[in-house]
Amino acid sequence: MNLMYRSTRDSNQRVTASQAILQGLSSDGGLFVPESIPVFTKTMKELAGLDYRGLAYEVMKLFLTDYTQDELMDCINKAYDDKFDTPEIAPLKEAGQAYYLELFHGATIAFKDMALSILPHLLTKAAQKNNVQEEIVILTATSGDTGKAALSGFADVKGTKIIVFYPKDGVSVVQEKQMVTQKGDNTSVIAIRGNFDDAQTGVKEMFNNRELAARLKNSGYLFSSANSINIGRLIPQIVYYVYSYVCLYKKKLISEGEKINVVVPTGNFGNILAAYYAKELGIPIGKLICASNENKVLFDFFQTGRYDRNRDFILTESPSMDILVSSNLERLIYHIADQDSEKTNQFMKALASNGTYEITESMKAKLSDFVGGWASEAETREAIYKEYQQNGYVIDTHTAVAASVYSGYSKNTQDSTPAVIVSTASPYKFADSVLGALKIESIPTDDYEQAKLLQKVSDTKIPKAVEELRTAPVLHNRVCAIHEMQSVVEDILKII
């Protein structure tokens, strides 16, 4: 039987996995969630005999039930190929008291590659399965990493166009360069004069604009999303939590059934929600430690049960986490509300109109496996310095937020459960900030010279993605105001 998907805001909206991936966002503005979470039937010994691709199939076949085995394996083999610079795809490195799950070995040196390498293949197969004739337009907002990973994944994919919006002054130099130099006749990149939440809100408004949808259809287009609001982004992320547990088991660092904790630097909540789904799937995960930077809206939520985005937006050295509206939290709210779409819809309406909502005590009780923590800019820099001094291991600013939060958690709780810290980006992506945190004097202003210095300090190879930026020409230089986002899309697509 097919596992069906429902909207978080209207349970009557019920679709297959491929239809959910095609739509990206439900027509009522809700997010698609599986009607139930499947459970692994494979033993740990069986899983231990599989590589990353094999594990990906075992996870995805449980959620994407209207895809055939051949279709899924074709998507997986095309996604997890030699674009990753290591055969393990996601190496697990021991450093100090924790294990770092390195998710930055793909084409854009950030964790978004793990899901955005496969989403284009899932999406184009979904279009074929559902007899979609329109050209699919991927419309996406990014806080830095999703944009480049999506652009790289969809560049020149037949039957698609991709339009990415990013905050002009809210991403790193390398992140911006990666996007504005992106090749592909079907790619468009636009900077907005605003922050990520502005970009995300603008994109959501276009998805929910029925008049625009009708005009799109008349012009031969269909919107879909590459953000983690698309369930096709979220499900592949579950795989690497299963993989990390299996790796620890294979290396005899844990016994079968022994719990691990996971520590996830979190902005839009998709990455840690995937860990929650892995736990529901049957992987023995104990605590889900949600690490925030100074934009600590999620930390406050887990402390109080009250979500409140009415606060100053802080630009930090971990820009991919500079988010005040964590879209994927809506999925968790739906689950802990006993899949009550009406109640979830009320919360989301309150968030849209007042910027805040507060969950019930019974819902709060279902969050006991989550632990919120946050790190200041000074604590983040200190975590980078400490990890290097003690273990010779260099981490980026986002991973450092998680490392700092985990250090505080360990001291406060004395919890000795083995911990996996999710390393979401290469330090080369934020070389300036990392070198500063390492207290290196005379940091060059040129980003490639910074990369060369970081190579010397860390004794690691400069990633191909950084090497390629040296000579890449700028191909996208469009900038717009927030209120101009829709007109820019209409202009790109020549919609009448």
C-alpha positions in Angstrom: 0.0 0.0 0.0 1.1 3.5 -0.7 2.1 5.8 2.1 0.1 8.9 1.6 0.8 12.5 2.6 -1.5 15.1 4.2 -1.2 18.9 4.6 -0.4 20.2 8.1 -3.3 22.7 7.6 -6.0 20.6 6.0 -6.0 16.8 6.5 -8.4 16.6 3.5 -5.5 17.4 1.3 -4.1 13.9 0.7 -1.6 13.0 -2.0 1.0 10.4 -3.0 4.8 11.0 -2.3 5.4 12.0 -5.9 2.6 14.4 -5.9 3.8 16.0 -2.7 7.3 16.3 -4.2 5.9 17.9 -7.3 3.7 20.5 -5.4 6.4 21.3 -2.8 3.8 23.2 -0.7 0.2 22.3 -0.3 -2.3 24.7 -1.9 -3.6 25.7 1.5 -0.1 26.9 2.5 0.6 23.8 4.7 3.5 21.4 4.5 3.1 17.7 3.5 3.7 15.1 6.1 3.4 11.3 6.0 0.2 9.9 7.4 2.3 7.6 9.5 6.0 7.0 10.2 7.0 3.6 8.9 9.3 1.4 11.0 12.4 -0.5 9.9 12.0 -4.2 9.6 15.7 -4.8 8.7 18.1 -5.8 11.5 21.2 -3.8 12.3 23.3 -6.6 11.0 21.5 -6.4 7.7 21.9 -2.6 7.5 25.6 -2.9 8.4 26.2 -4.7 5.2 25.0 -1.8 3.1 26.9 1.3 1.8 25.4 4.8 1.8 23.5 4.1 -1.4 22.1 0.9 -0.1 20.9 2.6 3.1 19.4 5.4 1.1 17.3 2.9 -0.7 16.2 1.1 2.5 15.0 4.4 4.0 13.5 6.1 0.9 11.5 3.0 -0.2 9.6 3.2 3.1 8.5 6.8 2.5 8.4 7.1 -1.3 6.2 4.1 -1.9 4.8 5.1 -5.3 8.3 5.0 -6.8 9.5 1.7 -8.2 12.7 0.0 -7.0 14.3 0.8 -10.4 13.2 4.5 -10.3 14.5 5.0 -6.8 17.8 3.3 -7.4 18.3 5.3 -10.6 17.8 8.5 -8.6 20.1 7.3 -5.8 22.9 6.3 -8.2 22.8 9.5 -10.1 22.8 11.6 -6.9 25.5 9.9 -4.8 28.2 9.5 -7.4 31.7 11.0 -7.9 30.5 14.5 -7.3 31.3 13.6 -3.7 35.0 13.7 -2.9 34.9 10.7 -0.7 33.5 7.2 -1.3 31.8 7.2 2.1 29.7 10.2 1.0 29.4 11.3 4.7 32.5 10.4 6.7 32.1 10.1 10.5 35.2 11.6 12.3 36.0 11.2 15.9 37.3 14.3 17.7 37.5 14.6 21.4 34.3 13.3 23.1 32.1 13.3 20.0 31.8 12.1 16.4 31.4 14.7 13.6 29.2 13.6 10.7 30.8 15.5 7.8 28.0 16.4 5.4 30.1 18.8 3.3 31.8 16.5 0.8 29.5 17.3 -2.1 29.7 19.8 -5.0 28.9 22.9 -2.9 30.7 21.9 0.3 27.6 22.1 2.5 25.0 19.6 3.9 22.4 20.7 1.5 24.1 18.6 -1.2 23.0 15.5 0.6 19.4 16.1 -0.4 19.7 18.5 -3.3 21.8 16.0 -5.3 18.8 13.7 -5.4 15.8 16.1 -5.4 16.0 17.0 -9.2 15.9 13.3 -10.1 13.0 12.6 -7.7 11.1 15.6 -9.1 11.6 14.9 -12.8 10.5 11.3 -12.2 7.5 12.6 -10.3 6.6 14.8 -13.3 6.7 11.7 -15.6 4.7 9.6 -13.2 2.0 12.2 -12.9 1.9 13.1 -16.6 2.8 16.7 -16.0 3.3 18.6 -19.2 4.2 22.0 -17.8 7.8 23.1 -17.2 8.7 23.0 -13.5 9.9 26.2 -12.0 11.9 25.7 -8.8 11.3 28.8 -6.6 13.6 29.0 -3.6 14.7 31.3 -0.8 18.1 30.7 0.7 20.1 31.8 3.7 23.3 30.7 1.9 23.6 27.0 1.3 20.3 25.8 -0.2 20.6 28.2 -3.1 23.9 27.0 -4.5 23.1 23.3 -3.8 19.8 23.7 -5.6 21.3 25.6 -8.5 24.0 23.0 -8.9 21.4 20.2 -8.7 19.0 21.7 -11.2 21.3 23.4 -13.6 20.4 22.4 -17.2 18.0 19.7 -16.0 15.6 19.3 -18.8 12.0 20.5 -18.1 13.0 22.7 -15.2 13.9 26.3 -14.4 15.3 27.5 -11.0 14.9 30.9 -9.5 16.8 31.6 -6.2 16.4 34.6 -3.9 19.0 35.4 -1.2 19.5 38.3 1.2 22.1 40.7 -0.3 24.1 41.3 2.9 23.1 38.1 4.7 25.5 35.4 3.2 29.2 34.9 3.2 31.5 36.0 0.4 32.0 32.4 -0.7 28.3 31.6 -0.5 27.4 34.6 -2.7 30.2 33.9 -5.2 29.0 30.3 -5.5 25.5 31.5 -6.5 26.3 34.5 -8.7 28.7 32.4 -10.8 26.3 29.5 -11.4 26.2 28.3 -15.0 23.1 26.9 -16.6 20.6 28.4 -19.1 17.7 27.6 -16.7 19.2 29.3 -13.6 18.4 32.8 -12.2 19.8 34.3 -9.0 18.4 37.4 -7.4 19.6 39.3 -4.3 16.9 41.0 -2.2 17.3 44.1 0.0 16.2 42.3 3.1 16.9 39.3 5.3 16.2 35.5 4.8 12.8 35.7 6.5 11.8 38.3 4.0 12.9 36.1 1.1 11.2 33.1 2.5 7.9 35.0 3.1 8.0 36.4 -0.4 8.5 32.9 -1.9 5.7 31.4 0.2 3.3 34.2 -0.9 4.0 33.4 -4.5 3.3 29.7 -3.8 0.0 30.7 -2.2 -1.1 33.1 -4.9 -3.8 31.3 -6.9 -4.1 34.0 -9.5 -0.4 33.7 -10.2 -0.6 29.9 -10.3 -3.3 30.2 -13.0 -1.2 32.6 -15.1 1.7 30.3 -14.7 -0.3 27.3 -15.9 -1.5 29.3 -18.9 2.2 30.1 -19.7 3.1 26.4 -19.4 4.8 26.5 -15.9 4.3 24.8 -12.5 5.9 26.0 -9.3 7.8 23.6 -7.0 10.3 24.1 -4.2 13.8 23.0 -3.4 13.6 24.3 0.2 13.1 21.9 3.0 9.4 22.7 2.9 9.5 20.1 0.1 9.2 16.6 1.5 11.5 15.4 -1.2 14.3 17.4 0.5 13.5 16.2 4.0 13.4 12.4 3.4 16.9 12.1 1.9 18.2 13.8 5.1 16.8 11.0 7.2 19.3 8.7 5.5 22.5 10.2 7.1 21.2 9.8 10.6 20.6 6.1 9.9 24.0 5.9 8.3 25.8 7.5 11.3 24.3 5.0 13.7 25.2 2.1 11.4 28.7 3.4 11.1 29.2 3.5 14.9 27.7 0.0 15.1 30.0 -1.4 12.3 33.1 0.1 14.0 31.9 -1.5 17.3 31.8 1.9 19.0 28.2 1.1 20.1 26.3 -2.1 20.6 23.0 -2.8 18.8 20.2 -0.9 20.5 22.5 1.4 22.4 21.3 5.0 22.2 23.2 7.9 20.6 22.5 11.7 20.9 22.5 13.9 17.9 23.5 17.6 18.0 22.3 19.7 15.1 23.0 23.3 14.2 19.5 24.5 13.4 17.9 27.4 11.5 14.9 26.3 9.4 14.5 23.1 11.5 14.6 20.7 8.6 17.8 19.0 9.5 16.8 18.1 13.1 13.3 17.2 12.0 15.0 14.5 9.8 16.7 13.2 12.9 13.3 13.1 14.7 11.9 11.0 11.8 15.0 8.7 12.0 14.2 8.2 15.7 10.5 7.5 14.9 11.7 5.1 12.2 13.4 3.0 15.0 17.0 4.3 15.1 17.9 4.4 18.8 18.4 8.2 19.2 18.2 9.5 22.7 18.3 13.3 22.8 17.8 15.6 19.8 19.9 18.6 20.8 18.8 21.7 18.8 21.7 24.2 18.6 20.9 27.8 17.8 23.1 30.9 17.3 22.2 34.3 18.7 18.9 34.2 16.7 17.7 31.8 19.4 14.0 31.7 18.6 14.0 27.8 18.7 15.9 27.7 22.0 13.3 30.0 23.6 10.5 27.8 22.1 11.9 24.6 23.7 12.3 26.5 27.0 8.9 28.0 27.1 6.6 26.4 24.5 6.1 29.8 23.1 7.3 30.7 19.6 7.9 34.4 19.1 9.6 35.9 16.1 9.1 39.4 17.3 12.7 40.2 18.0 15.7 41.8 16.3 17.2 39.9 13.4 20.9 39.4 14.2 23.5 38.9 11.4 26.1 36.3 12.7 29.1 34.4 11.4 26.8 31.4 11.0 24.6 33.0 8.4 22.7 29.9 7.3 21.2 29.8 10.8 20.1 33.5 10.8 16.4 32.7 10.7 13.5 33.7 12.8 10.7 31.8 11.1 11.7 28.1 11.2 9.3 26.7 8.6 9.8 23.0 9.3 8.8 23.4 12.9 5.2 23.4 11.5 5.6 19.7 10.8 6.7 18.9 14.3 3.8 21.0 15.7 1.4 18.9 13.6 2.8 15.7 14.9 2.7 16.7 18.6 -0.8 18.1 18.1 -1.9 14.5 17.3 -2.1 15.4 13.6 -4.8 18.0 14.2 -4.6 20.1 11.1 -7.1 22.6 12.4 -5.1 23.3 15.5 -1.9 23.5 13.5 -3.5 26.0 11.1 -4.6 28.2 14.0 -1.0 28.3 15.3 0.3 29.2 11.9 -2.3 31.9 11.4 -1.3 33.4 14.8 2.4 33.3 13.7 1.5 35.1 10.5 -0.7 37.8 12.1 0.9 38.3 15.5 4.4 36.7 15.1 3.8 34.4 18.0 1.9 31.3 19.2 2.0 29.1 22.3 1.5 25.3 22.3 -0.5 23.5 25.0 1.0 21.7 28.0 0.1 18.3 26.5 2.0 19.2 23.3 4.9 20.5 25.4 5.2 17.1 27.1 5.8 15.5 23.8 9.0 17.5 23.3 10.9 15.8 26.1 13.4 14.3 23.7 14.4 17.7 22.4 17.0 19.9 24.1 17.5 23.5 23.1 20.7 25.3 23.4 22.4 28.4 21.9 25.8 29.8 21.5 26.9 33.5 21.3 29.4 34.7 18.7 32.2 34.6 21.3 31.3 31.0 22.3 31.2 29.9 18.7 34.6 31.3 18.0 35.9 29.7 21.2 34.5 26.3 20.1 36.5 26.5 16.9 39.7 27.5 18.7 39.2 24.8 21.4 38.5 22.0 18.9 41.6 22.9 17.0 43.9 23.2 20.0 42.7 20.0 21.7 42.2 17.8 18.7 43.8 19.4 15.6 40.3 19.4 14.0 39.0 22.5 12.2 35.2 23.1 12.1 33.1 25.8 10.4 31.1 28.4 12.3 27.8 26.5 12.1 29.3 23.2 13.3 30.9 25.3 16.1 27.5 26.4 17.3 26.6 22.8 17.7 30.0 21.9 19.4 29.6 24.8 21.8 26.0 23.8 22.7 27.0 20.1 23.1 29.9 21.1 25.4 27.5 23.1 27.7 25.0 20.2 27.6 27.6 17.7 28.6 28.8 19.8 31.6 25.3 20.5 32.8 23.9 16.9 32.5 26.9 14.6 32.7 25.2 12.6 30.0 27.9 10.2 28.6 25.7 8.9 25.7 27.8 8.8 22.5 27.1 11.9 20.5 27.1 12.7 16.8 27.6 16.4 16.0 26.3 17.2 12.5 29.0 19.1 10.6 27.0 21.1 8.1 29.6 23.0 6.1 33.3 23.0 5.2 35.4 25.5 7.1 36.6 26.7 3.7 33.2 28.1 3.1 33.7 30.5 6.0 37.5 30.8 5.9 37.7 34.4 7.1 35.6 33.7 10.2 37.4 30.4 11.0 40.8 31.9 10.7 39.8 34.7 12.9 38.5 32.3 15.5 41.8 30.4 15.3 43.5 33.7 16.3 45.6 33.7 13.1 47.3 37.1 12.6 47.4 38.9 9.3 44.5 37.3 7.6 44.5 38.1 3.8 41.5 40.0 2.4 41.3 37.9 -0.7 39.1 34.9 -0.2 41.3 32.5 -2.1 44.4 33.5 -0.2 42.3 32.9 3.0 41.6 29.4 1.7 45.4 28.8 1.1 46.2 29.9 4.6 43.4 27.6 6.0 44.9 24.7 4.0 48.2 25.3 5.7 46.7 25.6 9.2 44.3 22.6 8.9 46.5 20.3 6.8 43.5 19.6 4.5 43.0 20.0 0.8 41.3 23.1 -0.7 37.9 21.8 -2.0 37.3 21.8 -5.7 34.3 24.1 -5.2 36.6 26.8 -3.8 39.3 26.3 -6.5 36.7 26.7 -9.2 35.6 30.1 -7.8 39.0 31.7 -8.5 38.3 32.2 -12.2 34.5 31.9 -12.4 32.8 34.9 -14.0 29.8 36.6 -12.4 26.7 35.6 -14.4 23.9 36.9 -12.1 23.9 40.5 -10.7 20.2 41.3 -10.3 19.1 43.0 -7.0 15.5 43.8 -6.1 13.4 45.1 -3.2 11.2 42.7 -1.3 8.0 43.9 -2.9 9.4 43.4 -6.3 10.1 39.6 -6.0 6.9 38.5 -7.9 7.4 41.0 -10.7 11.0 39.7 -11.1 9.7 36.1 -11.4 7.1 37.2 -13.9 9.8 39.0 -15.9 12.2 36.0 -15.9 9.4 33.6 -17.0 7.8 36.2 -19.4 4.4 35.6 -17.8 1.7 37.8 -19.4 
